Amino acid sequence: MGNRADEIRKRIARRKRMSNNTSSSSLSRNMLLPADEERYGGERFSSYEGGPSEGGHPLFSKEFFILKILGASVLVLCMAILFQNQVPGFDKARSFAEKTMTSEFQFAAVSTWYEDQFGKPLALLPKGNDAGEAGKTETAEYALPASGKVVENFKSNGQGIMVQTGKGAKVEAMKGGLVIFAGKKDELGQTVIIQHDDKSESWYGSLNTIEVTQYEKVVAGDSVGTVTDEEDTATGEFYFAIKKEDTFIDPIQVITFE
């Protein structure tokens, strides 16, 4: 009987030991499993590499930004060296750089495209004259800037002509476009340059007054200024030129003054 009782006690002790070992193993396995916040994205993890603790943005790279600044600085330094050292071998490079930096941006073409797409003038440019104003329509490809006769032809300077008009006559835009220059130029005096949608330009120089502002939009027939008055005479004069791409053409080829 005693042996039977001892056997039962031994079995009970064995089961307790096995139960304790099983509990310890389960606890160890639970400790090794990831927490819910780790599995499903809690405070310990971020939605993009680097995490908010680094203070960065997934679309912004500090290293790339610094690299761009260094690249721009090197480019400016190269341009400075190119123009400071008048070495004959750099002539072509200087010519290319000058042409690139001095060429006019095609404001008129961009503005027209914007209006065709969105139906409103480009907000970055001054409102100027409303092209939709009653009676302001372009009825011809080229309008006569001012009635008069040519007193200096294109062959005289290879760029433009001098037109003699009545005293105090208005000078009008030959075609709609954008004023890209309104001010004083060497040899031409008070000058207005209008850039047109086809990338051509019309120049109006030797003006007495200027009646438009830079980046103002105009249509054919809008007044850009008045002619320079001749002393002790009843006449006035103004300079007129047409430029297509990088070449001036004879205005007489497209407009008849007399």
C-alpha positions in Angstrom: 0.0 0.0 0.0 2.9 2.3 0.9 4.6 1.6 -2.4 1.4 2.4 -4.2 1.1 5.8 -2.5 4.8 6.6 -3.2 4.3 5.9 -6.9 1.2 8.2 -7.0 3.2 11.0 -5.3 6.1 10.6 -7.8 3.6 10.8 -10.8 2.1 14.0 -9.3 5.5 15.6 -8.9 6.5 14.6 -12.4 3.4 16.2 -13.8 4.0 19.4 -11.9 7.5 19.6 -13.2 6.3 19.1 -16.8 3.6 21.8 -16.3 6.1 24.3 -15.0 8.5 23.6 -18.0 5.6 24.0 -20.4 4.6 27.4 -18.9 8.2 28.6 -19.1 8.5 27.6 -22.7 5.3 29.4 -23.6 6.4 32.5 -21.9 9.8 32.4 -23.7 8.0 32.0 -27.0 5.7 35.0 -26.3 8.7 37.1 -25.4 10.3 36.3 -28.7 7.2 37.1 -30.7 6.9 40.8 -32.0 4.5 43.1 -30.3 1.4 44.2 -32.1 2.7 47.7 -32.5 5.8 46.3 -34.1 3.9 44.0 -36.4 1.3 46.6 -37.5 3.3 49.9 -37.4 3.2 51.8 -34.1 5.3 54.5 -32.6 8.4 52.4 -32.9 8.3 52.4 -36.7 7.7 55.0 -39.4 5.9 54.8 -42.8 9.2 55.6 -44.6 12.8 54.8 -44.2 14.6 57.0 -41.8 11.7 57.7 -39.6 10.4 61.0 -38.2 13.2 61.1 -35.6 15.6 62.0 -38.4 13.5 65.1 -39.3 13.7 64.3 -43.0 11.2 64.0 -45.8 10.9 61.0 -48.2 11.0 63.3 -51.2 13.9 65.5 -50.1 17.5 64.4 -50.0 19.8 66.7 -48.1 22.9 65.2 -49.9 21.4 65.8 -53.4 20.4 69.3 -52.5 23.9 70.1 -51.3 25.2 68.5 -54.5 23.0 70.8 -56.7 24.3 73.9 -54.8 27.9 72.8 -55.4 27.2 72.2 -59.1 25.6 75.6 -59.5 28.6 77.2 -57.7 31.1 75.4 -60.0 29.1 76.5 -63.1 29.2 80.2 -61.9 32.9 79.9 -61.2 33.5 78.4 -64.7 31.6 81.2 -66.3 33.7 83.8 -64.4 36.9 82.2 -65.5 35.7 81.9 -69.1 34.9 85.6 -69.4 37.8 86.9 -67.2 40.5 85.1 -69.2 40.3 86.2 -72.8 42.1 83.1 -74.2 41.5 82.6 -77.9 40.7 79.0 -77.4 37.6 79.9 -75.4 36.1 82.1 -78.1 33.5 79.6 -79.2 32.5 78.8 -75.6 32.1 82.5 -74.8 30.1 83.1 -77.9 27.7 80.2 -77.0 27.4 81.4 -73.4 26.6 85.0 -74.5 24.0 83.8 -77.0 22.3 81.5 -74.4 22.2 84.1 -71.6 21.1 87.1 -73.8 18.4 85.4 -75.9 14.9 86.5 -75.0 12.5 84.1 -73.3 9.4 83.6 -75.5 6.9 85.4 -73.2 4.4 86.1 -75.9 4.3 82.5 -77.1 3.9 81.1 -73.6 1.2 83.7 -72.7 -0.8 82.8 -75.8 -0.5 79.1 -75.1 -1.7 79.6 -71.6 -4.7 81.6 -72.7 -5.6 79.0 -75.3 -5.4 76.3 -72.7 -7.1 78.0 -69.7 -8.9 81.0 -71.2 -7.4 83.7 -69.0 -4.3 85.9 -69.2 -1.2 84.6 -67.4 -1.5 86.0 -63.9 2.3 86.5 -63.6 2.1 89.2 -66.3 0.5 92.7 -66.0 -3.1 92.8 -67.2 -2.4 95.7 -69.7 -5.0 96.2 -72.4 -7.8 93.7 -72.7 -7.5 91.9 -76.0 -11.2 91.2 -75.9 -12.2 94.9 -75.7 -14.8 95.9 -78.2 -13.4 97.1 -81.5 -9.9 95.8 -80.7 -9.4 93.0 -83.2 -6.5 92.2 -85.4 -7.9 92.4 -88.9 -4.6 92.1 -90.8 -1.3 90.3 -90.2 0.6 93.5 -90.1 -0.8 96.9 -89.3 0.9 100.2 -90.4 2.7 101.7 -87.3 2.2 105.2 -88.6 1.5 106.9 -92.0 4.6 108.4 -93.5 7.5 108.0 -96.0 10.8 106.2 -95.6 13.7 108.7 -95.3 16.4 106.1 -94.5 16.1 102.7 -96.0 17.1 99.3 -94.7 20.4 99.2 -96.6 21.7 102.2 -94.6 22.2 100.2 -91.4 21.0 96.7 -92.1 18.6 96.7 -89.2 15.7 99.1 -89.7 14.3 102.1 -91.4 13.5 105.7 -90.5 10.0 106.9 -91.2 9.0 110.6 -91.5 5.5 111.4 -90.2 3.4 114.3 -89.1 4.4 116.2 -86.0 3.3 114.4 -82.8 2.0 111.4 -84.7 1.1 108.2 -82.8 3.2 105.1 -83.3 1.1 101.9 -83.2 1.9 98.2 -82.7 2.0 96.5 -86.1 0.9 93.2 -84.5 -0.3 91.9 -81.1 2.2 90.6 -78.6 4.1 91.3 -75.4 6.3 94.4 -74.6 9.6 93.0 -73.7 11.5 96.3 -73.6 10.3 99.9 -73.0 13.1 102.4 -72.3 16.2 104.0 -73.7 18.6 102.2 -76.0 22.0 103.4 -77.3 21.7 105.0 -80.7 17.9 104.5 -80.8 16.8 106.7 -77.9 13.4 105.9 -76.4 12.5 102.5 -77.7 9.8 99.8 -77.5 10.3 96.2 -78.5 7.3 93.9 -78.9 7.6 90.2 -79.0 4.9 88.4 -81.1 3.4 84.9 -80.9 5.5 83.7 -83.9 8.7 84.6 -82.0 9.3 87.6 -84.2 9.9 91.1 -82.8 9.0 94.6 -83.9 11.2 97.6 -82.8 10.0 101.2 -82.5 12.8 103.7 -81.7 13.5 107.4 -81.7 10.3 108.0 -79.9 9.4 111.2 -78.1 7.2 109.5 -75.5 6.5 105.8 -74.5 3.0 104.8 -73.7 3.4 101.2 -72.7 5.2 99.3 -69.9 7.5 96.3 -70.0 5.6 93.0 -70.1 2.3 94.7 -71.0 0.2 92.8 -73.6 -0.9 94.8 -76.6 -2.9 94.2 -79.8 -2.4 95.5 -83.3 -3.2 99.2 -83.4 -2.4 99.9 -79.8 -0.3 103.1 -79.3 3.2 102.4 -78.1 4.4 106.1 -78.2 4.8 109.2 -80.2 7.3 110.2 -82.9 10.3 112.5 -82.2 9.4 116.0 -83.4 11.7 117.7 -85.8 12.6 121.3 -84.7 11.1 124.1 -86.7 9.3 121.7 -89.0 5.8 120.2 -89.1 7.2 116.6 -89.3 8.4 113.9 -87.0 10.4 110.7 -87.3 10.6 107.3 -85.7 12.7 104.2 -86.2 11.1 100.9 -87.2 12.6 97.4 -87.5 11.4 93.8 -87.7 13.4 90.9 -86.3 12.8 87.2 -87.0 14.9 84.8 -84.9 18.3 86.4 -84.9 18.0 88.3 -88.1 16.6 91.7 -89.0 14.5 91.9 -92.2 13.6 94.8 -94.4 10.2 96.1 -93.1 9.3 97.3 -96.7 9.1 93.6 -97.6 6.0 93.2 -95.4 4.6 96.7 -94.9 3.9 99.5 -97.4 4.5 103.0 -96.1 4.1 105.0 -99.3 
